[in-house]
């Protein structure tokens, strides 16, 4: 397992990830940091736990919106075979699980 130092809202966290996933984790952390910083500018420093929770909800909202758009596009599209449809769903669900796990580790850290 690799370990990556990430920075979210000015606070450093050491997060474990699978070997080879370090760059992806850094990109995800940078996205979370941008969201957290935007919320902190808008709401002020409201406490780390609350800020991380609101950040996670913001990112989860983005994910849900993308899922809904994907479902709408799939409904309008020509029928696809089940393997293609299932593959897209599995990719989105895997991304959601990784994001949830990282949020939990960040909140616990």
Biopython code that builds the backbone (N, CA, C, O; Angstrom):
import numpy as np
from Bio.PDB.StructureBuilder import StructureBuilder

atoms = [
    (1, "UNK", "N", (0.840, -1.189, 0.000)),
    (1, "UNK", "CA", (0.000, 0.000, 0.000)),
    (1, "UNK", "C", (0.879, 1.243, 0.000)),
    (1, "UNK", "O", (1.872, 1.332, 0.722)),
    (2, "UNK", "N", (0.492, 2.171, -0.810)),
    (2, "UNK", "CA", (1.198, 3.449, -0.869)),
    (2, "UNK", "C", (0.525, 4.423, 0.094)),
    (2, "UNK", "O", (-0.641, 4.253, 0.451)),
    (3, "UNK", "N", (1.264, 5.435, 0.504)),
    (3, "UNK", "CA", (0.711, 6.501, 1.323)),
    (3, "UNK", "C", (0.955, 7.821, 0.612)),
    (3, "UNK", "O", (2.018, 8.053, 0.036)),
    (4, "UNK", "N", (-0.061, 8.684, 0.665)),
    (4, "UNK", "CA", (0.009, 9.978, 0.002)),
    (4, "UNK", "C", (-0.336, 11.049, 1.012)),
    (4, "UNK", "O", (-1.280, 10.899, 1.789)),
    (5, "UNK", "N", (0.418, 12.119, 1.004)),
    (5, "UNK", "CA", (0.100, 13.276, 1.828)),
    (5, "UNK", "C", (-0.783, 14.200, 1.010)),
    (5, "UNK", "O", (-0.389, 14.667, -0.058)),
    (6, "UNK", "N", (-1.978, 14.461, 1.518)),
    (6, "UNK", "CA", (-2.893, 15.362, 0.818)),
    (6, "UNK", "C", (-3.170, 16.566, 1.711)),
    (6, "UNK", "O", (-2.939, 16.526, 2.919)),
    (7, "UNK", "N", (-3.658, 17.614, 1.110)),
    (7, "UNK", "CA", (-3.959, 18.839, 1.835)),
    (7, "UNK", "C", (-5.393, 19.235, 1.501)),
    (7, "UNK", "O", (-5.735, 19.417, 0.333)),
    (8, "UNK", "N", (-6.230, 19.369, 2.527)),
    (8, "UNK", "CA", (-7.614, 19.797, 2.345)),
    (8, "UNK", "C", (-7.876, 20.930, 3.320)),
    (8, "UNK", "O", (-7.768, 20.760, 4.534)),
    (9, "UNK", "N", (-8.220, 22.078, 2.781)),
    (9, "UNK", "CA", (-8.501, 23.280, 3.562)),
    (9, "UNK", "C", (-7.363, 23.612, 4.533)),
    (9, "UNK", "O", (-7.588, 23.956, 5.693)),
    (10, "UNK", "N", (-6.141, 23.497, 4.021)),
    (10, "UNK", "CA", (-4.986, 23.874, 4.815)),
    (10, "UNK", "C", (-4.526, 22.839, 5.825)),
    (10, "UNK", "O", (-3.579, 23.090, 6.571)),
    (11, "UNK", "N", (-5.164, 21.696, 5.866)),
    (11, "UNK", "CA", (-4.780, 20.650, 6.823)),
    (11, "UNK", "C", (-4.242, 19.439, 6.066)),
    (11, "UNK", "O", (-4.835, 18.987, 5.086)),
    (12, "UNK", "N", (-3.125, 18.929, 6.532)),
    (12, "UNK", "CA", (-2.487, 17.781, 5.888)),
    (12, "UNK", "C", (-3.051, 16.482, 6.430)),
    (12, "UNK", "O", (-3.312, 16.353, 7.626)),
    (13, "UNK", "N", (-3.234, 15.526, 5.541)),
    (13, "UNK", "CA", (-3.689, 14.180, 5.901)),
    (13, "UNK", "C", (-2.785, 13.179, 5.193)),
    (13, "UNK", "O", (-2.367, 13.409, 4.058)),
    (14, "UNK", "N", (-2.487, 12.086, 5.852)),
    (14, "UNK", "CA", (-1.768, 10.983, 5.230)),
    (14, "UNK", "C", (-2.813, 9.916, 4.938)),
    (14, "UNK", "O", (-3.494, 9.428, 5.840)),
    (15, "UNK", "N", (-2.926, 9.563, 3.661)),
    (15, "UNK", "CA", (-3.972, 8.634, 3.234)),
    (15, "UNK", "C", (-3.332, 7.471, 2.488)),
    (15, "UNK", "O", (-2.476, 7.669, 1.626)),
    (16, "UNK", "N", (-3.749, 6.267, 2.824)),
    (16, "UNK", "CA", (-3.259, 5.072, 2.141)),
    (16, "UNK", "C", (-4.084, 4.826, 0.885)),
    (16, "UNK", "O", (-5.278, 5.124, 0.834)),
    (17, "UNK", "N", (-3.427, 4.283, -0.112)),
    (17, "UNK", "CA", (-4.126, 3.910, -1.340)),
    (17, "UNK", "C", (-3.382, 2.742, -1.977)),
    (17, "UNK", "O", (-2.271, 2.399, -1.573)),
    (18, "UNK", "N", (-3.999, 2.157, -2.952)),
    (18, "UNK", "CA", (-3.354, 1.061, -3.662)),
    (18, "UNK", "C", (-2.176, 1.612, -4.453)),
    (18, "UNK", "O", (-2.211, 2.739, -4.946)),
    (19, "UNK", "N", (-1.137, 0.799, -4.563)),
    (19, "UNK", "CA", (0.008, 1.193, -5.369)),
    (19, "UNK", "C", (-0.463, 1.549, -6.778)),
    (19, "UNK", "O", (-1.280, 0.845, -7.370)),
    (20, "UNK", "N", (0.059, 2.635, -7.293)),
    (20, "UNK", "CA", (-0.312, 3.078, -8.631)),
    (20, "UNK", "C", (-1.486, 4.042, -8.652)),
    (20, "UNK", "O", (-1.773, 4.627, -9.696)),
    (21, "UNK", "N", (-2.171, 4.226, -7.533)),
    (21, "UNK", "CA", (-3.331, 5.113, -7.468)),
    (21, "UNK", "C", (-2.994, 6.479, -6.854)),
    (21, "UNK", "O", (-3.887, 7.288, -6.603)),
    (22, "UNK", "N", (-1.711, 6.725, -6.615)),
    (22, "UNK", "CA", (-1.299, 7.955, -5.945)),
    (22, "UNK", "C", (-1.725, 9.212, -6.703)),
    (22, "UNK", "O", (-2.255, 10.148, -6.105)),
    (23, "UNK", "N", (-1.496, 9.236, -8.001)),
    (23, "UNK", "CA", (-1.843, 10.423, -8.800)),
    (23, "UNK", "C", (-3.350, 10.668, -8.796)),
    (23, "UNK", "O", (-3.800, 11.809, -8.692)),
    (24, "UNK", "N", (-4.108, 9.613, -8.907)),
    (24, "UNK", "CA", (-5.574, 9.748, -8.865)),
    (24, "UNK", "C", (-6.027, 10.302, -7.519)),
    (24, "UNK", "O", (-6.883, 11.185, -7.461)),
    (25, "UNK", "N", (-5.449, 9.780, -6.440)),
    (25, "UNK", "CA", (-5.795, 10.261, -5.110)),
    (25, "UNK", "C", (-5.454, 11.739, -4.959)),
    (25, "UNK", "O", (-6.223, 12.498, -4.369)),
    (26, "UNK", "N", (-4.316, 12.146, -5.485)),
    (26, "UNK", "CA", (-3.938, 13.561, -5.427)),
    (26, "UNK", "C", (-4.929, 14.432, -6.209)),
    (26, "UNK", "O", (-5.273, 15.528, -5.766)),
    (27, "UNK", "N", (-5.384, 13.953, -7.361)),
    (27, "UNK", "CA", (-6.381, 14.710, -8.140)),
    (27, "UNK", "C", (-7.706, 14.804, -7.395)),
    (27, "UNK", "O", (-8.337, 15.861, -7.369)),
    (28, "UNK", "N", (-8.127, 13.685, -6.782)),
    (28, "UNK", "CA", (-9.364, 13.695, -6.003)),
    (28, "UNK", "C", (-9.251, 14.639, -4.810)),
    (28, "UNK", "O", (-10.178, 15.394, -4.515)),
    (29, "UNK", "N", (-8.113, 14.592, -4.129)),
    (29, "UNK", "CA", (-7.895, 15.474, -2.979)),
    (29, "UNK", "C", (-7.900, 16.935, -3.413)),
    (29, "UNK", "O", (-8.435, 17.791, -2.708)),
    (30, "UNK", "N", (-7.310, 17.224, -4.562)),
    (30, "UNK", "CA", (-7.300, 18.601, -5.059)),
    (30, "UNK", "C", (-8.725, 19.078, -5.333)),
    (30, "UNK", "O", (-9.061, 20.233, -5.071)),
    (31, "UNK", "N", (-9.553, 18.188, -5.859)),
    (31, "UNK", "CA", (-10.955, 18.544, -6.100)),
    (31, "UNK", "C", (-11.666, 18.826, -4.781)),
    (31, "UNK", "O", (-12.380, 19.821, -4.658)),
    (32, "UNK", "N", (-11.470, 17.947, -3.791)),
    (32, "UNK", "CA", (-12.070, 18.165, -2.479)),
    (32, "UNK", "C", (-11.573, 19.463, -1.856)),
    (32, "UNK", "O", (-12.346, 20.201, -1.245)),
    (33, "UNK", "N", (-10.292, 19.736, -2.009)),
    (33, "UNK", "CA", (-9.723, 20.959, -1.455)),
    (33, "UNK", "C", (-10.361, 22.194, -2.092)),
    (33, "UNK", "O", (-10.696, 23.151, -1.393)),
    (34, "UNK", "N", (-10.528, 22.173, -3.402)),
    (34, "UNK", "CA", (-11.177, 23.312, -4.079)),
    (34, "UNK", "C", (-12.591, 23.516, -3.554)),
    (34, "UNK", "O", (-13.008, 24.645, -3.298)),
    (35, "UNK", "N", (-13.328, 22.419, -3.393)),
    (35, "UNK", "CA", (-14.696, 22.517, -2.884)),
    (35, "UNK", "C", (-14.709, 23.018, -1.441)),
    (35, "UNK", "O", (-15.517, 23.876, -1.085)),
    (36, "UNK", "N", (-13.816, 22.484, -0.616)),
    (36, "UNK", "CA", (-13.757, 22.897, 0.792)),
    (36, "UNK", "C", (-13.384, 24.373, 0.894)),
    (36, "UNK", "O", (-13.971, 25.106, 1.691)),
    (37, "UNK", "N", (-12.422, 24.810, 0.101)),
    (37, "UNK", "CA", (-12.000, 26.209, 0.140)),
    (37, "UNK", "C", (-13.134, 27.130, -0.314)),
    (37, "UNK", "O", (-13.328, 28.202, 0.260)),
    (38, "UNK", "N", (-13.872, 26.724, -1.328)),
    (38, "UNK", "CA", (-14.997, 27.538, -1.802)),
    (38, "UNK", "C", (-16.057, 27.656, -0.709)),
    (38, "UNK", "O", (-16.584, 28.742, -0.468)),
    (39, "UNK", "N", (-16.368, 26.552, -0.054)),
    (39, "UNK", "CA", (-17.344, 26.595, 1.034)),
    (39, "UNK", "C", (-16.837, 27.434, 2.202)),
    (39, "UNK", "O", (-17.600, 28.186, 2.808)),
    (40, "UNK", "N", (-15.550, 27.304, 2.518)),
    (40, "UNK", "CA", (-14.976, 28.081, 3.625)),
    (40, "UNK", "C", (-15.046, 29.578, 3.319)),
    (40, "UNK", "O", (-15.314, 30.385, 4.209)),
    (41, "UNK", "N", (-14.803, 29.947, 2.050)),
    (41, "UNK", "CA", (-14.923, 31.368, 1.673)),
    (41, "UNK", "C", (-16.359, 31.842, 1.810)),
    (41, "UNK", "O", (-16.614, 32.965, 2.243)),
    (42, "UNK", "N", (-17.287, 30.983, 1.441)),
    (42, "UNK", "CA", (-18.703, 31.346, 1.468)),
    (42, "UNK", "C", (-19.266, 31.356, 2.890)),
    (42, "UNK", "O", (-20.025, 32.256, 3.251)),
    (43, "UNK", "N", (-18.899, 30.364, 3.693)),
    (43, "UNK", "CA", (-19.503, 30.177, 5.010)),
    (43, "UNK", "C", (-18.606, 30.587, 6.165)),
    (43, "UNK", "O", (-19.070, 30.702, 7.300)),
    (44, "UNK", "N", (-17.318, 30.808, 5.887)),
    (44, "UNK", "CA", (-16.370, 31.054, 6.964)),
    (44, "UNK", "C", (-15.908, 29.728, 7.531)),
    (44, "UNK", "O", (-16.378, 28.666, 7.123)),
    (45, "UNK", "N", (-14.985, 29.799, 8.473)),
    (45, "UNK", "CA", (-14.502, 28.560, 9.093)),
    (45, "UNK", "C", (-15.555, 28.093, 10.094)),
    (45, "UNK", "O", (-15.697, 28.660, 11.177)),
    (46, "UNK", "N", (-16.282, 27.062, 9.716)),
    (46, "UNK", "CA", (-17.422, 26.571, 10.499)),
    (46, "UNK", "C", (-17.069, 25.315, 11.288)),
    (46, "UNK", "O", (-17.955, 24.636, 11.806)),
    (47, "UNK", "N", (-15.805, 25.011, 11.378)),
    (47, "UNK", "CA", (-15.368, 23.794, 12.040)),
    (47, "UNK", "C", (-15.007, 22.760, 10.992)),
    (47, "UNK", "O", (-15.691, 22.602, 9.981)),
    (48, "UNK", "N", (-13.926, 22.067, 11.256)),
    (48, "UNK", "CA", (-13.403, 21.134, 10.260)),
    (48, "UNK", "C", (-14.373, 20.010, 9.919)),
    (48, "UNK", "O", (-14.574, 19.694, 8.747)),
    (49, "UNK", "N", (-14.974, 19.405, 10.942)),
    (49, "UNK", "CA", (-15.885, 18.284, 10.687)),
    (49, "UNK", "C", (-17.075, 18.733, 9.849)),
    (49, "UNK", "O", (-17.453, 18.058, 8.891)),
    (50, "UNK", "N", (-17.662, 19.860, 10.202)),
    (50, "UNK", "CA", (-18.816, 20.356, 9.459)),
    (50, "UNK", "C", (-18.411, 20.741, 8.029)),
    (50, "UNK", "O", (-19.139, 20.464, 7.076)),
    (51, "UNK", "N", (-17.253, 21.378, 7.892)),
    (51, "UNK", "CA", (-16.789, 21.768, 6.561)),
    (51, "UNK", "C", (-16.555, 20.540, 5.690)),
    (51, "UNK", "O", (-16.937, 20.526, 4.520)),
    (52, "UNK", "N", (-15.923, 19.500, 6.257)),
    (52, "UNK", "CA", (-15.692, 18.280, 5.482)),
    (52, "UNK", "C", (-17.006, 17.591, 5.133)),
    (52, "UNK", "O", (-17.150, 17.044, 4.040)),
    (53, "UNK", "N", (-17.968, 17.616, 6.059)),
    (53, "UNK", "CA", (-19.275, 17.027, 5.770)),
    (53, "UNK", "C", (-19.954, 17.768, 4.623)),
    (53, "UNK", "O", (-20.463, 17.144, 3.692)),
    (54, "UNK", "N", (-19.962, 19.094, 4.690)),
    (54, "UNK", "CA", (-20.589, 19.878, 3.619)),
    (54, "UNK", "C", (-19.853, 19.698, 2.296)),
    (54, "UNK", "O", (-20.475, 19.677, 1.233)),
    (55, "UNK", "N", (-18.537, 19.570, 2.361)),
    (55, "UNK", "CA", (-17.764, 19.320, 1.150)),
    (55, "UNK", "C", (-18.141, 17.971, 0.555)),
    (55, "UNK", "O", (-18.355, 17.859, -0.652)),
    (56, "UNK", "N", (-18.224, 16.949, 1.400)),
    (56, "UNK", "CA", (-18.609, 15.620, 0.916)),
    (56, "UNK", "C", (-20.009, 15.644, 0.312)),
    (56, "UNK", "O", (-20.254, 15.014, -0.716)),
    (57, "UNK", "N", (-20.926, 16.368, 0.947)),
    (57, "UNK", "CA", (-22.288, 16.474, 0.405)),
    (57, "UNK", "C", (-22.293, 17.197, -0.937)),
    (57, "UNK", "O", (-23.043, 16.827, -1.840)),
    (58, "UNK", "N", (-21.462, 18.220, -1.070)),
    (58, "UNK", "CA", (-21.373, 18.951, -2.340)),
    (58, "UNK", "C", (-20.878, 18.033, -3.452)),
    (58, "UNK", "O", (-21.435, 18.015, -4.550)),
    (59, "UNK", "N", (-19.823, 17.270, -3.157)),
    (59, "UNK", "CA", (-19.275, 16.361, -4.160)),
    (59, "UNK", "C", (-20.262, 15.228, -4.445)),
    (59, "UNK", "O", (-20.404, 14.808, -5.593)),
    (60, "UNK", "N", (-20.943, 14.732, -3.414)),
    (60, "UNK", "CA", (-21.954, 13.690, -3.623)),
    (60, "UNK", "C", (-23.094, 14.214, -4.486)),
    (60, "UNK", "O", (-23.642, 13.481, -5.309)),
    (61, "UNK", "N", (-23.451, 15.482, -4.300)),
    (61, "UNK", "CA", (-24.491, 16.100, -5.117)),
    (61, "UNK", "C", (-24.056, 16.143, -6.584)),
    (61, "UNK", "O", (-24.853, 15.865, -7.480)),
    (62, "UNK", "N", (-22.797, 16.491, -6.821)),
    (62, "UNK", "CA", (-22.272, 16.486, -8.192)),
    (62, "UNK", "C", (-22.377, 15.089, -8.797)),
    (62, "UNK", "O", (-22.802, 14.925, -9.940)),
    (63, "UNK", "N", (-21.986, 14.089, -8.016)),
    (63, "UNK", "CA", (-22.032, 12.708, -8.491)),
    (63, "UNK", "C", (-23.461, 12.288, -8.807)),
    (63, "UNK", "O", (-23.715, 11.670, -9.842)),
    (64, "UNK", "N", (-24.393, 12.620, -7.921)),
    (64, "UNK", "CA", (-25.794, 12.270, -8.143)),
    (64, "UNK", "C", (-26.327, 12.943, -9.398)),
    (64, "UNK", "O", (-27.059, 12.329, -10.175)),
    (65, "UNK", "N", (-25.961, 14.202, -9.594)),
    (65, "UNK", "CA", (-26.410, 14.924, -10.790)),
    (65, "UNK", "C", (-25.879, 14.260, -12.061)),
    (65, "UNK", "O", (-26.601, 14.140, -13.051)),
    (66, "UNK", "N", (-24.618, 13.830, -12.031)),
    (66, "UNK", "CA", (-24.044, 13.148, -13.189)),
    (66, "UNK", "C", (-24.757, 11.822, -13.434)),
    (66, "UNK", "O", (-25.035, 11.464, -14.578)),
    (67, "UNK", "N", (-25.051, 11.096, -12.358)),
    (67, "UNK", "CA", (-25.788, 9.833, -12.506)),
    (67, "UNK", "C", (-27.160, 10.066, -13.133)),
    (67, "UNK", "O", (-27.585, 9.331, -14.024)),
    (68, "UNK", "N", (-27.840, 11.100, -12.650)),
    (68, "UNK", "CA", (-29.175, 11.398, -13.191)),
    (68, "UNK", "C", (-29.084, 11.758, -14.673)),
    (68, "UNK", "O", (-29.905, 11.305, -15.470)),
    (69, "UNK", "N", (-28.100, 12.563, -15.043)),
    (69, "UNK", "CA", (-27.925, 12.922, -16.459)),
    (69, "UNK", "C", (-27.599, 11.690, -17.290)),
    (69, "UNK", "O", (-28.084, 11.544, -18.412)),
    (70, "UNK", "N", (-26.776, 10.804, -16.737)),
    (70, "UNK", "CA", (-26.450, 9.566, -17.440)),
    (70, "UNK", "C", (-27.705, 8.727, -17.642)),
    (70, "UNK", "O", (-27.927, 8.185, -18.724)),
    (71, "UNK", "N", (-28.523, 8.620, -16.600)),
    (71, "UNK", "CA", (-29.767, 7.854, -16.711)),
    (71, "UNK", "C", (-30.690, 8.469, -17.753)),
    (71, "UNK", "O", (-31.316, 7.748, -18.530)),
    (72, "UNK", "N", (-30.781, 9.807, -17.777)),
    (72, "UNK", "CA", (-31.608, 10.476, -18.783)),
    (72, "UNK", "C", (-31.070, 10.218, -20.189)),
    (72, "UNK", "O", (-31.836, 9.939, -21.112)),
    (73, "UNK", "N", (-29.762, 10.310, -20.345)),
    (73, "UNK", "CA", (-29.151, 10.070, -21.654)),
    (73, "UNK", "C", (-29.376, 8.631, -22.093)),
    (73, "UNK", "O", (-29.655, 8.364, -23.262)),
    (74, "UNK", "N", (-29.252, 7.707, -21.147)),
    (74, "UNK", "CA", (-29.484, 6.303, -21.478)),
    (74, "UNK", "C", (-30.932, 6.077, -21.897)),
    (74, "UNK", "O", (-31.200, 5.285, -22.801)),
    (75, "UNK", "N", (-31.861, 6.762, -21.249)),
    (75, "UNK", "CA", (-33.277, 6.606, -21.587)),
    (75, "UNK", "C", (-33.566, 7.149, -22.987)),
    (75, "UNK", "O", (-34.425, 6.618, -23.691)),
    (76, "UNK", "N", (-32.853, 8.204, -23.395)),
    (76, "UNK", "CA", (-33.073, 8.809, -24.715)),
    (76, "UNK", "C", (-32.295, 8.102, -25.823)),
    (76, "UNK", "O", (-32.642, 8.222, -26.998)),
    (77, "UNK", "N", (-31.268, 7.381, -25.462)),
    (77, "UNK", "CA", (-30.380, 6.771, -26.445)),
    (77, "UNK", "C", (-30.999, 5.515, -27.045)),
    (77, "UNK", "O", (-31.968, 4.948, -26.542)),
    (78, "UNK", "N", (-30.394, 5.128, -28.123)),
    (78, "UNK", "CA", (-30.778, 3.841, -28.697)),
    (78, "UNK", "C", (-30.435, 2.758, -27.692)),
    (78, "UNK", "O", (-29.490, 2.904, -26.917)),
    (79, "UNK", "N", (-31.183, 1.691, -27.699)),
    (79, "UNK", "CA", (-30.911, 0.629, -26.729)),
    (79, "UNK", "C", (-29.462, 0.149, -26.823)),
    (79, "UNK", "O", (-28.930, -0.072, -27.911)),
    (80, "UNK", "N", (-28.845, -0.004, -25.656)),
    (80, "UNK", "CA", (-27.488, -0.529, -25.595)),
    (80, "UNK", "C", (-27.550, -1.917, -24.981)),
    (80, "UNK", "O", (-28.490, -2.275, -24.271)),
    (81, "UNK", "N", (-26.537, -2.662, -25.275)),
    (81, "UNK", "CA", (-26.495, -3.992, -24.676)),
    (81, "UNK", "C", (-26.236, -3.853, -23.175)),
    (81, "UNK", "O", (-25.654, -2.865, -22.729)),
    (82, "UNK", "N", (-26.662, -4.826, -22.418)),
    (82, "UNK", "CA", (-26.581, -4.783, -20.956)),
    (82, "UNK", "C", (-25.143, -4.677, -20.455)),
    (82, "UNK", "O", (-24.898, -4.083, -19.405)),
    (83, "UNK", "N", (-24.201, -5.239, -21.184)),
    (83, "UNK", "CA", (-22.796, -5.178, -20.755)),
    (83, "UNK", "C", (-22.303, -3.727, -20.762)),
    (83, "UNK", "O", (-21.594, -3.311, -19.846)),
    (84, "UNK", "N", (-22.670, -2.966, -21.780)),
    (84, "UNK", "CA", (-22.254, -1.557, -21.855)),
    (84, "UNK", "C", (-22.912, -0.738, -20.752)),
    (84, "UNK", "O", (-22.242, 0.041, -20.075)),
    (85, "UNK", "N", (-24.213, -0.909, -20.568)),
    (85, "UNK", "CA", (-24.942, -0.185, -19.524)),
    (85, "UNK", "C", (-24.381, -0.540, -18.156)),
    (85, "UNK", "O", (-24.127, 0.347, -17.340)),
    (86, "UNK", "N", (-24.190, -1.810, -17.901)),
    (86, "UNK", "CA", (-23.672, -2.245, -16.611)),
    (86, "UNK", "C", (-22.266, -1.734, -16.356)),
    (86, "UNK", "O", (-21.920, -1.419, -15.217)),
    (87, "UNK", "N", (-21.454, -1.647, -17.391)),
    (87, "UNK", "CA", (-20.087, -1.153, -17.236)),
    (87, "UNK", "C", (-20.061, 0.289, -16.780)),
    (87, "UNK", "O", (-19.294, 0.635, -15.881)),
    (88, "UNK", "N", (-20.881, 1.141, -17.377)),
    (88, "UNK", "CA", (-20.930, 2.548, -16.982)),
    (88, "UNK", "C", (-21.406, 2.682, -15.540)),
    (88, "UNK", "O", (-20.859, 3.479, -14.778)),
    (89, "UNK", "N", (-22.391, 1.930, -15.172)),
    (89, "UNK", "CA", (-22.910, 1.970, -13.809)),
    (89, "UNK", "C", (-21.852, 1.513, -12.815)),
    (89, "UNK", "O", (-21.692, 2.116, -11.754)),
    (90, "UNK", "N", (-21.132, 0.456, -13.152)),
    (90, "UNK", "CA", (-20.084, -0.043, -12.250)),
    (90, "UNK", "C", (-18.970, 0.983, -12.065)),
    (90, "UNK", "O", (-18.445, 1.130, -10.962)),
    (91, "UNK", "N", (-18.607, 1.687, -13.122)),
    (91, "UNK", "CA", (-17.565, 2.717, -13.021)),
    (91, "UNK", "C", (-18.017, 3.830, -12.086)),
    (91, "UNK", "O", (-17.250, 4.263, -11.225)),
    (92, "UNK", "N", (-19.248, 4.297, -12.243)),
    (92, "UNK", "CA", (-19.766, 5.376, -11.392)),
    (92, "UNK", "C", (-19.864, 4.901, -9.946)),
    (92, "UNK", "O", (-19.481, 5.632, -9.032)),
    (93, "UNK", "N", (-20.361, 3.711, -9.728)),
    (93, "UNK", "CA", (-20.494, 3.197, -8.367)),
    (93, "UNK", "C", (-19.127, 3.009, -7.709)),
    (93, "UNK", "O", (-18.973, 3.278, -6.517)),
    (94, "UNK", "N", (-18.139, 2.553, -8.470)),
    (94, "UNK", "CA", (-16.788, 2.395, -7.913)),
    (94, "UNK", "C", (-16.213, 3.754, -7.530)),
    (94, "UNK", "O", (-15.572, 3.883, -6.487)),
    (95, "UNK", "N", (-16.437, 4.769, -8.364)),
    (95, "UNK", "CA", (-15.957, 6.115, -8.038)),
    (95, "UNK", "C", (-16.634, 6.633, -6.778)),
    (95, "UNK", "O", (-15.987, 7.256, -5.936)),
    (96, "UNK", "N", (-17.918, 6.382, -6.644)),
    (96, "UNK", "CA", (-18.647, 6.826, -5.454)),
    (96, "UNK", "C", (-18.114, 6.128, -4.212)),
    (96, "UNK", "O", (-17.964, 6.760, -3.166)),
    (97, "UNK", "N", (-17.824, 4.828, -4.309)),
    (97, "UNK", "CA", (-17.283, 4.100, -3.152)),
    (97, "UNK", "C", (-15.912, 4.641, -2.766)),
    (97, "UNK", "O", (-15.621, 4.796, -1.580)),
    (98, "UNK", "N", (-15.062, 4.931, -3.757)),
    (98, "UNK", "CA", (-13.733, 5.479, -3.446)),
    (98, "UNK", "C", (-13.865, 6.832, -2.780)),
    (98, "UNK", "O", (-13.154, 7.120, -1.818)),
    (99, "UNK", "N", (-14.765, 7.667, -3.278)),
    (99, "UNK", "CA", (-14.960, 8.994, -2.701)),
    (99, "UNK", "C", (-15.482, 8.891, -1.271)),
    (99, "UNK", "O", (-15.013, 9.607, -0.386)),
    (100, "UNK", "N", (-16.439, 8.016, -1.045)),
    (100, "UNK", "CA", (-16.972, 7.836, 0.306)),
    (100, "UNK", "C", (-15.893, 7.338, 1.264)),
    (100, "UNK", "O", (-15.805, 7.814, 2.395)),
    (101, "UNK", "N", (-15.073, 6.387, 0.824)),
    (101, "UNK", "CA", (-14.015, 5.853, 1.682)),
    (101, "UNK", "C", (-12.992, 6.936, 2.010)),
    (101, "UNK", "O", (-12.536, 7.029, 3.149)),
    (102, "UNK", "N", (-12.629, 7.752, 1.027)),
    (102, "UNK", "CA", (-11.671, 8.818, 1.280)),
    (102, "UNK", "C", (-12.255, 9.857, 2.222)),
    (102, "UNK", "O", (-11.545, 10.373, 3.085)),
    (103, "UNK", "N", (-13.529, 10.171, 2.074)),
    (103, "UNK", "CA", (-14.162, 11.130, 2.968)),
    (103, "UNK", "C", (-14.176, 10.613, 4.399)),
    (103, "UNK", "O", (-13.940, 11.366, 5.343)),
    (104, "UNK", "N", (-14.456, 9.310, 4.554)),
    (104, "UNK", "CA", (-14.457, 8.717, 5.888)),
    (104, "UNK", "C", (-13.064, 8.746, 6.503)),
    (104, "UNK", "O", (-12.906, 9.056, 7.683)),
    (105, "UNK", "N", (-12.044, 8.419, 5.688)),
    (105, "UNK", "CA", (-10.678, 8.445, 6.217)),
    (105, "UNK", "C", (-10.266, 9.866, 6.565)),
    (105, "UNK", "O", (-9.590, 10.085, 7.571)),
    (106, "UNK", "N", (-10.666, 10.836, 5.745)),
    (106, "UNK", "CA", (-10.299, 12.226, 6.020)),
    (106, "UNK", "C", (-10.999, 12.713, 7.290)),
    (106, "UNK", "O", (-10.398, 13.427, 8.093)),
    (107, "UNK", "N", (-12.242, 12.337, 7.472)),
    (107, "UNK", "CA", (-12.983, 12.763, 8.651)),
    (107, "UNK", "C", (-12.406, 12.113, 9.915)),
    (107, "UNK", "O", (-12.399, 12.725, 10.983)),
    (108, "UNK", "N", (-11.928, 10.886, 9.789)),
    (108, "UNK", "CA", (-11.371, 10.178, 10.944)),
    (108, "UNK", "C", (-9.960, 10.684, 11.281)),
    (108, "UNK", "O", (-9.516, 10.583, 12.424)),
    (109, "UNK", "N", (-9.263, 11.227, 10.278)),
    (109, "UNK", "CA", (-7.867, 11.649, 10.458)),
    (109, "UNK", "C", (-7.768, 12.912, 11.177)),
    (109, "UNK", "O", (-6.664, 13.404, 11.410)),
]
sb = StructureBuilder()
sb.init_structure("model")
sb.init_model(0)
sb.init_chain("A")
sb.init_seg("    ")
for serial, (resi, resn, name, xyz) in enumerate(atoms, 1):
    if name == "N":
        sb.init_residue(resn, " ", resi, " ")
    sb.init_atom(name, np.array(xyz, "f"), 0.0, 1.0, " ", f" {name:<3s}", serial, name[0])
structure = sb.get_structure()
